[in-house]
Amino acid sequence: MDMKRIVLKITLLVSTMVFLTFLITGYFFSRAVEDHFHDYIKDSIKINDTMHSVKEGHIIFDLVEKDFFYEVYLEFIGIIITATFIALIASYFIILHEIEPLKRLREGAGEIAEGNLDYRINIKRNDVFGYLANSFNMMAESLQKGRMSRKRFFADAAHELKTPITVIKGNLEGMIDGIIPVNEENLTSLLEETEYLNNIIKDIKELALADSGEIALNKKKIDINKLIEASMAMLNMQIKAKDINITNDFQIEDREVFIDPERFNQVIYNLLMNAIKYTPQNGNINIKTERLLENNTESVKITIKDSGKGIPPDDLPYIFERFYRVDKSRDRKTGGLGLGLAIVRKIIELHGGTIRAESTPDKGSSFCIVIPYSMMNSEG
């Protein structure tokens, strides 16, 4: 519906209410004047004023007095009509001014629907319209970030997929043409590229399932300390290769938590693998489990801290974004796929928890997982 038609409808409604209010008020006010005048005449008769007569208890007014009341009624009607007309004009412009934000909101919704996510509404008010405008702008900003994230995701995914495919294709063509010898070394290289490609596809699938809510958690009562120790054992060779001193500080007493052991092992393994990767030779890694009570909510807190080179402050807010790498060189050995931490965060969120990272350059990083205990001990 056109905004002017809405304004006119509201104006007519307001003016009708004003008219009826004035009409009812005028009627009762005129009756009050008449009653007071009647009492005045009655009092005059009592003090020997013989200008008026009484018939059956009612005072008989002459023509002059009747004309007076007639003029009073006419003036009341005139006042009501004038006031209603003024209210009609004033309410139209007031409502037109007040409804302007709705017009901008409608235009903004149309712009967003057409794909213009840069559109913002500039309304500086502290009322409900200001709140709606602010909410609209926040929604538009969120949609814009989502679009940019999707574009970046597809661009990065295409880049990551293109590299191994190009290598595999080039090597196979070279082998077919007889340029590249078919031997164990070259076939092993192709197998590594295939494995790398497979890992990308698997990680992208994991994220897609998590985004759509299709990952079903198979929760069980698990000793969290033993699960962490099992993840450490899986990386024992990498730990020994760098002579890393890895210690644990298990403070949690009730060690059984209700989690998906496979998914949670994936989380711990990924975080430990990153810690080992960025911890220097003879460095230190510490894993701590403890109870946490915040806002009357009891949680399990897991902290993995390393003595690596740390994460630059400018990169820290983005490390959980998909395909984001602190190492911009895209070196597979140091940069990884850039999907691991994004998957870790999704798994933690599916468990009802949170994960955050803290880091000091040249002093190491720590990743802290917090999962409400009530979430871990409830089915579904």
N, C-alpha and C positions, 0 to 999 in steps of 0.2 A: 504494500500500500504506500502511496506517495506521502512524504512527510508533511506536505501542506494540508492534505486531507486529514491527517492525524491531528495537526494543530487546530484546524477548524473544528473538528469534532470535540476536542478537549475544550476549546474556547466556548463553543455553544453549550456544552455541559456545565462549565463553570458559570457562564452568564445566566443560564436557566436557574441554577442554584442560587445565584445572587438575586435574581429577580424574585423568585419565590420567597427568599429570606426577607427582602425588603417589603414585599407585598404582605406577608404574614405579620411582620413587625409593624408596618404602617397601619394595618387593620387594627391590631390590638392597641397601638398607641392612640389612634383616633377615637377608639372606644373609651380609652382611659380619659382623654380630653373631654369627651362628651359626658362621661360620668362625673368628672370633677366640676364641669360647668353646671350640670344638673344639681349637684350638691350645693354649689354657690347660689343658684337661684332659690333653692329650697331654704337655705339659711336667710336669704333676703326676705322671703315671704314671712319668715318667723319674726322679723323685726319690722313688721307693718308695711312691707313693700307690696302694694296692691297692683303692681303692673302685670303680674302673672297670676293666672288662675290654676286651680288644681281640679282635675276631674278623675274620679275613681283612683286617687292616689298618684296620678301621673301629672306632671307639670305640662301645661299647654304653652308651647313656644309660638311667638309671633313670626311673621314673614322675615323680619330682619335677622332674627336669630337662626331661622332655618337657612337663610342665605349664607350666614356665617359658617354653619356646619358644612354646607355645600362647597363653599370656597376652600374650607380646610381639607375636605376630601379631595378636591381637585388639585390642591397644592401637593398633597401627599402622593397622588398619582403621578403628577409631574416630576416630583423628586424621585420617585421610584423609577420612572422611565429614564430620566436623565442619568441617575446613578447606574442603572443597568447598562445604558449605552456606554458610559465611561468605563464600566467594568468590562464590557465586551471588547472595547478598543484596547484597554490596558492589558487585559488578560491575554489577548491575541499576541501582542508584542512580547509580553513577559514569557508566555509559553513558547513562543517562537525562539526566544533567546535561550530558554532553559532546555529546549529540546534539540538545540544545535549539536550537543555532544552525541546524541543518538544518531543524528545524521552522519556525523563523522565515523561513528562506530559501524554504521551500515556500509559506508563507503570503504572503510578499512576491511570489513569482512569480504566485500566484493573483490578488493585488491588481492587479499590473501587467496581467495578462491581461484583467481586467475593466475596465481603463481608468483605474485609480486611480494616476496617475503621481506623485502627491504622497507615496506610501508610501515610507518609509525604514526600514532595519533598524538598530537601535541595539545593536551588539555591540562592546564595547570589549575586544578581545583581540589579542594579537600573534602568534597562530598562523594556521593555514590558514583557519580559520573567520572570523577577523577580516579576512583578506585577501579572502575570498569576499564578506563583507558589504560591505566597502569597494568592491569591484568592482561589486556589485549596485547600491549607492547611486549610483555614478558612471554606470552604465547607465541607471538610472531618471532621473537628472538630465539625461542626454543626450537621452533620449526625451522628457522634459518640455520641454526647450528646442526640440527638433524640432517638437513639437506647437504650441508657442507661436509658433515661427517660421512654421509653415504657416498658423496662424490669422491672424497678422499679415500674411503674404503675401497671403492671399485677401482680407482686409479692405482692404489697400492697393490691390490690383489692382482690386477692385470700385470703390473710390473713384476711382482713376485712369480707369477705363473709363466710369464713370457721368458724369463731368464733360463730356467731349466728346460723348458720346451725347446728353446732355440739351441741350447747346447746338445740336447738329445738328437734333435733333427739334424743338426750340422754333422755330428759324429756318425749318425747312421748313413747319411748321404755320402760322407767320406769313405765309410766302409764299403758301401755298395759300389762306389766308383773306384775302389782299390787304392785310394789316397791314404786312408787311415787303416793300419793293420788291425785285423780282428784278433786280439790277444787278450789275455787275462787282465792286464792292467787297464786297457781301454774299456773292456766290458765292466770291470769293477767301477770305473769312473761313471759310466752310464747308469749303473745300478744305484750309485750314490745320488745322482741327479734325480733318478726316479723316486728314490726314498724321500728326498727333499720335497719333490713335487707332491708326493703322497701326504707328507706331513702338513703342507700348506692346505691341501683340500680337506684333510681331517680337521684341522683347527678352524677353518672357515665353517665347516659343517657344525662343529661344536658351538660356535658363536651363533650361528643361525638358529639352531635348536634352542639355545638359551634365550635368545631374543624373542622367540615365538612361544616360549614357555612350555616347550615340548620335552624338556629333559625331566625325566621322572627320577626322583631320588629314592634309592633303595636303602632306607635308614636302618641301622642296627645299633645295638649297644656295643660300643667299642672302647677299649682302653686307649685313650688318646696318647698317652706316653709311649705305649708299645707301637702305635701306628707311626709316631714320629721316629722311633728307633728303627723301625722297618724301612722307612724312607731313607734314613741315614745309611743303613746297611746297603741299600741299592746303589748308593753313590760312594761306596767305600774306596773303590779304585781311584776315582777322581780326587777324593780327599787325600789319599796317600801320595798320589802323583805330585801334589803341590805341597806336601808336608803341612797340611792345615791342621791346626789344633782346634778340634770341634768339641765343645762341652755342652752339657745340658743342665738346666736348673728347674727340675720338675717339682713345683710347689703345690700342685693341685692334689687334694686328698682323695676325693671321689673321682677316680680316673675314668670311669665309664661314662661316655657321652653318647647321645643318640644322633648319629650322623651316617652319611653314605660313605663307607670306608674307601671305596674305589675312587670316588670323586675327591674326597678329602686327601687321600694319598697323592692324587694328582696335584692338589694345591701345595702340599708340603714339599713334594718332589721338585716342583717348578721353582718354588722360592729358594730351596736349598741349592738347586742347580745354578740359579742366578748368583747366589751368595758365593758359591765356589768359583764361578767364572770370574767374578770381579774382585775376589780376595787374592792378594799377592802371595807369592811363595812364603811359607812359614807364617801365614796370617792366622787370624782367629775368627771362629764362628761360634756364637752362643745361641742356644734355643731354650726358651723359658716358657713354662706353662704355669698359670696362676688363676685364682678366683678373682673376679672383679665385681664390685657392687657400685652401681651408678644409678641414681634416680630410682632407688628401690627395686632395681632389676639386677638379678644375679647372672653373671656371664662367665664364660671361659675365655681367657686371654692367652694367646700364643704369640710370642715375639721371637723373630729370627733376626739376629744382629750380626753384621760382619765388620771386618776391619779393612774393607776395600777403599777405593779411591772416592767413593761417594757419588751422589747424583747432583748435578748442577741445579741451583735453585730455580732457574728458568725452566728446566725440564721436569722438575718434580711434580707439578700439578697435572701433567699429561701422560705420565708413565703407564697409567691403566687404560689409555685409549688404544684401540686396535691399530696395529701397524706402526705405532709410534716407537721410535728408537732414540735413545740418548746418543748412540753412535750414529751420526748421520751418513757415515760412509757406506752403509748397507752391507758391511762385511758380514758374511754368514757366521764366521767364527766368533765375532765379538758382538754383532748386532742382533743375531737371532732373527726370527720371523716377525717379531713385534706383536705377536698375538698371545703369548703365554700369560702375561699379566692381565690382559683383558679377559681371558678365560677364567683365570683365578678369581677375579672380582665377581664374575657372573656366578661361579659356583658358591662363593661365600654368600652372595646375596640370596641365592636359592635356599641357603640354610638359615636365612633371616639375620645374617650378620653383616659386619662391615670390615673393611681392610683399609689401612692407611700406611703411608710410608713417611719416614723421617730420615733426613740425611744431612751430614756435615761434610763438605768437600775435604778430601784427603784424610778423613777420619772414619769413614764407613757409613753404612745405611742400616736401617732397621725397618722391618715390615711387621705390623701389628694386626693380628686378626682378633676380632671380638665377636662372639656368638652368644646371644642370650640363652641362658641355661634352660629356660622354659620352652624355647623353640626346639632345643635339641632333645627334650624329653617328652615331646608331644607327637603323636602320630599324625601324618598328613600335614 
